[in-house]
């Protein structure tokens, strides 16, 4: 639940003009020295700091730690557990090889909104963020067969209405890349852009991903950034996900790793091969001779790290 000042209850209020080193009026800001340069926002707009979490701990008044198999429809192989989420200045999502209930792997899923049955009580209440704004995260991903790291926005009426993928990793299909995708008004992959961030066999580094969501008359423009560079944009014309919902706060925020499924393959399969849907090569070639160039098998635990998430609202005037 958002406090009146525009921050989540329980978090330090954002001070306009000085919040987390950013200027209120523009994304031509100076960043803290630990972070890379950011991107300019879409021109002609003013932005107001709205929310940040630097994960000194997991604020359970804000975040749900899932304890279920949310994502099972995508043939995932993991059980999501609160114990796989830890924070001490950096959020770490651990994926473990361990048998739990009917799954052979466990992982973590953190979200500001409840979805699916929860196996343990969580005190958070659903928190949604402004429909128009700029969303950014800084993280470090692992490149490995069978691992899908993600940070994404989900429409308050559900992902089937609209989903904005701020960052996803599909290692075997796109080694060393991350992908940013829109699924809008029931249409999958309305838009996507894939960006190379690092060599997949190198030590992973920190990167930033951002998206601006800006209304333009009856339409909505999405602008995607990776490491401060505009990498793609899409104009959604007369979108129902926007006009059919009057709430000023439209998006929840999720951070997670899923294990297995047709998009990333099973962790125990040869790199580049997906056993799902009859078996096929993610990386090119034909089974059993899938191209494994630059691909890795996972070493457990696999740890996906997030330094911060930040949100700005589109300011009036």
C-alpha positions in Angstrom: 0.0 0.0 0.0 1.4 3.4 -1.0 1.8 6.1 1.6 0.4 9.5 1.0 3.8 10.9 0.2 4.1 8.5 -2.7 6.3 5.9 -1.1 5.5 2.4 0.1 4.5 2.2 3.8 7.5 1.3 5.9 10.2 2.7 3.5 12.2 5.9 3.9 10.3 8.8 2.2 11.7 10.1 -1.0 12.9 13.7 -0.8 12.1 15.6 -4.0 15.2 17.0 -5.8 17.7 14.9 -3.8 16.3 11.4 -3.7 18.8 8.6 -4.3 21.1 11.1 -6.2 18.6 11.9 -9.0 17.2 15.2 -10.1 13.4 15.5 -9.8 13.0 17.3 -13.1 15.1 15.2 -15.5 16.9 11.9 -16.0 20.0 13.9 -16.9 21.1 13.0 -13.3 24.3 12.1 -11.5 24.2 8.7 -10.0 25.8 7.3 -6.9 29.4 6.2 -7.8 28.6 2.5 -7.3 26.1 2.6 -10.2 26.6 3.1 -14.0 25.3 6.1 -15.9 21.6 6.1 -16.4 19.4 7.0 -19.4 17.7 10.2 -20.3 13.9 9.9 -20.0 11.7 10.5 -23.0 12.1 14.2 -23.7 9.5 16.8 -22.7 8.4 15.1 -19.5 9.0 15.8 -15.8 9.6 12.9 -13.4 9.1 12.8 -9.6 10.8 10.2 -7.5 8.2 7.8 -6.2 9.7 4.7 -4.7 13.0 2.9 -4.1 14.2 -0.3 -2.4 17.9 -0.9 -1.8 17.2 -4.2 -0.1 18.8 -3.7 3.3 16.3 -6.3 4.2 13.1 -7.7 2.7 10.3 -5.4 3.9 7.5 -7.8 4.5 5.0 -5.0 4.7 5.7 -4.4 1.0 6.8 -7.6 -0.6 5.2 -11.0 -0.8 7.6 -14.0 -0.7 5.8 -16.6 -2.8 5.5 -20.1 -1.4 3.8 -21.9 -4.2 4.3 -23.1 -7.8 3.3 -19.9 -9.5 4.4 -20.3 -13.2 3.6 -24.0 -13.3 1.6 -23.5 -16.6 5.0 -22.7 -18.2 6.2 -26.2 -17.2 8.6 -24.9 -14.6 10.5 -27.4 -12.4 10.9 -25.4 -9.2 9.0 -24.8 -6.0 9.1 -21.1 -4.9 10.1 -20.7 -1.2 10.6 -17.7 1.1 13.8 -19.3 2.3 15.4 -18.8 -1.2 15.2 -15.0 -0.8 17.7 -13.1 1.2 18.7 -9.4 1.5 21.5 -7.5 3.3 22.0 -4.6 1.0 21.5 -6.7 -2.1 18.6 -9.0 -2.8 19.7 -12.5 -3.7 17.5 -15.1 -5.3 18.9 -18.6 -4.7 18.0 -21.5 -7.0 18.9 -24.8 -5.3 18.9 -28.4 -6.4 16.8 -29.9 -3.6 13.6 -32.0 -3.6 10.7 -30.1 -2.1 7.2 -31.5 -2.3 6.8 -32.6 -5.9 9.7 -30.5 -7.3 13.4 -31.2 -7.7 14.5 -27.6 -7.5 13.6 -24.6 -5.3 13.8 -20.9 -6.1 12.5 -17.5 -5.1 9.8 -15.1 -6.2 9.3 -11.6 -4.7 6.3 -9.5 -5.6 4.3 -6.5 -4.4 1.1 -8.4 -5.2 -0.2 -11.8 -4.2 -0.8 -14.4 -7.0 -1.6 -18.0 -6.5 -2.1 -19.9 -3.2 0.4 -19.0 -0.4 1.7 -21.8 1.7 2.6 -19.4 4.6 1.1 -16.1 5.8 2.6 -12.9 4.5 1.6 -9.5 6.1 2.0 -7.5 2.9 -0.9 -5.9 1.2 -1.0 -5.5 -2.6 1.0 -2.5 -3.7 0.7 -1.1 -7.2 2.7 1.6 -8.9 1.8 4.6 -11.2 0.4 3.8 -14.6 2.7 6.4 -16.2 6.3 6.4 -14.9 9.8 5.2 -15.3 10.9 1.9 -13.7 14.5 0.8 -13.2 16.4 -2.0 -11.7 20.1 -2.8 -11.3 21.1 -6.4 -11.1 23.6 -9.2 -11.9 22.4 -12.3 -13.8 23.8 -15.8 -14.2 24.1 -17.3 -17.7 23.1 -21.0 -17.4 21.0 -23.6 -19.0 17.6 -23.9 -17.4 17.6 -20.5 -15.5 15.2 -17.7 -16.3 15.9 -14.6 -14.2 13.3 -11.8 -14.5 12.2 -8.4 -13.3 8.8 -7.5 -14.6 5.6 -5.4 -14.2 2.2 -7.1 -14.1 -1.1 -5.4 -14.7 -3.2 -5.1 -11.6 -5.9 -7.2 -13.4 -3.3 -9.9 -14.2 -0.6 -10.7 -16.7 -3.1 -11.8 -19.2 -4.2 -8.2 -19.5 -0.7 -6.7 -19.7 2.8 -7.6 -18.8 6.0 -5.5 -19.1 9.2 -7.5 -18.9 11.9 -5.1 -17.7 14.5 -7.8 -18.0 14.5 -11.6 -18.8 17.4 -14.0 -19.5 17.1 -16.8 -22.1 20.7 -18.0 -21.9 20.6 -20.8 -24.5 18.6 -19.0 -27.1 20.5 -15.7 -26.7 23.8 -16.2 -25.0 25.0 -13.1 -23.2 21.8 -11.2 -23.9 18.8 -10.0 -22.0 15.4 -9.4 -23.4 12.7 -6.8 -22.7 9.2 -7.7 -23.9 5.6 -6.5 -23.9 2.5 -8.7 -23.7 -0.5 -6.4 -24.2 -4.3 -6.9 -24.4 -4.0 -10.7 -24.6 -1.4 -10.7 -27.3 1.9 -12.4 -26.5 5.2 -10.8 -27.6 3.5 -7.6 -28.8 7.1 -6.2 -28.8 10.5 -7.4 -27.7 14.1 -6.3 -28.0 17.2 -8.4 -27.2 20.4 -6.6 -26.1 23.9 -8.1 -25.7 25.3 -7.2 -22.2 28.4 -9.4 -21.8 30.1 -12.5 -22.9 28.2 -15.5 -21.5 31.4 -17.3 -20.4 32.8 -14.2 -18.6 32.2 -13.3 -14.9 28.8 -11.6 -14.7 28.7 -7.9 -14.1 26.2 -5.4 -12.8 23.8 -3.8 -15.4 20.7 -1.6 -15.3 17.4 -2.0 -17.2 14.6 0.6 -17.4 11.3 1.3 -19.1 9.4 4.5 -19.5 5.6 4.3 -19.8 4.2 7.5 -21.3 0.7 8.3 -22.5 0.4 10.0 -25.9 -3.2 11.1 -26.5 -5.2 7.9 -26.7 -2.0 5.8 -27.1 0.8 4.7 -24.7 4.5 4.7 -25.6 7.0 2.3 -24.0 10.7 3.1 -24.1 13.2 0.4 -23.1 16.7 1.1 -21.8 19.7 -1.2 -21.1 22.7 0.3 -19.3 21.4 3.8 -20.0 21.0 3.3 -23.7 17.6 3.4 -25.5 17.4 0.0 -27.1 13.8 0.0 -28.3 10.3 1.5 -28.2 6.8 0.6 -29.0 3.6 2.7 -29.3 0.5 0.8 -28.1 -2.5 2.3 -30.0 -5.8 2.7 -28.1 -4.9 0.1 -25.5 -7.7 -1.5 -23.6 -5.3 -2.4 -20.7 -5.0 1.4 -20.2 -8.5 2.8 -21.0 -10.6 0.1 -19.4 -9.0 0.6 -16.0 -9.4 3.9 -14.2 -7.0 3.3 -11.3 -4.0 5.7 -11.1 -1.8 2.8 -9.9 -1.7 0.1 -12.5 1.4 -2.1 -12.1 2.8 -4.5 -9.5 6.5 -5.4 -9.5 8.0 -8.9 -9.4 11.6 -10.3 -9.2 12.1 -14.0 -9.6 14.0 -16.9 -11.0 12.2 -19.8 -12.6 13.9 -23.2 -13.3 13.2 -25.2 -16.4 10.5 -25.0 -19.1 10.6 -24.8 -22.9 12.0 -21.3 -23.1 15.2 -22.1 -21.2 15.4 -25.9 -21.1 15.9 -28.3 -18.2 19.1 -27.7 -16.0 20.2 -31.3 -16.4 19.9 -31.4 -20.2 22.9 -30.7 -22.5 23.3 -26.9 -23.0 21.2 -25.7 -25.9 18.6 -28.6 -25.7 15.1 -28.3 -24.5 13.3 -31.6 -23.6 9.9 -30.0 -23.6 7.3 -30.1 -26.4 8.9 -33.1 -27.9 12.5 -31.9 -27.7 14.2 -29.2 -29.7 17.3 -27.1 -29.9 17.1 -23.6 -28.3 20.5 -22.6 -29.7 20.2 -23.8 -33.3 20.9 -27.2 -34.9 18.9 -30.4 -34.6 18.8 -32.8 -31.6 21.0 -34.4 -30.5 23.4 -32.0 -32.1 22.4 -28.7 -30.6 24.9 -25.8 -30.9 26.5 -25.4 -27.5 28.9 -22.6 -28.3 29.2 -20.2 -25.4 26.6 -22.1 -23.3 26.9 -23.1 -19.7 25.4 -25.7 -17.4 24.3 -24.4 -14.0 26.4 -24.7 -10.9 24.2 -24.7 -7.8 23.2 -22.7 -6.0 22.5 -20.2 -8.8 22.3 -16.7 -7.4 20.5 -13.8 -9.1 21.3 -10.5 -7.5 19.4 -7.2 -7.4 21.0 -4.0 -6.1 17.9 -1.8 -6.2 14.6 -1.1 -7.8 13.4 2.5 -8.4 10.2 4.1 -9.7 9.5 7.6 -10.8 6.0 8.9 -11.6 5.1 11.2 -14.4 4.9 14.6 -12.7 2.2 17.1 -13.7 3.2 20.6 -15.0 
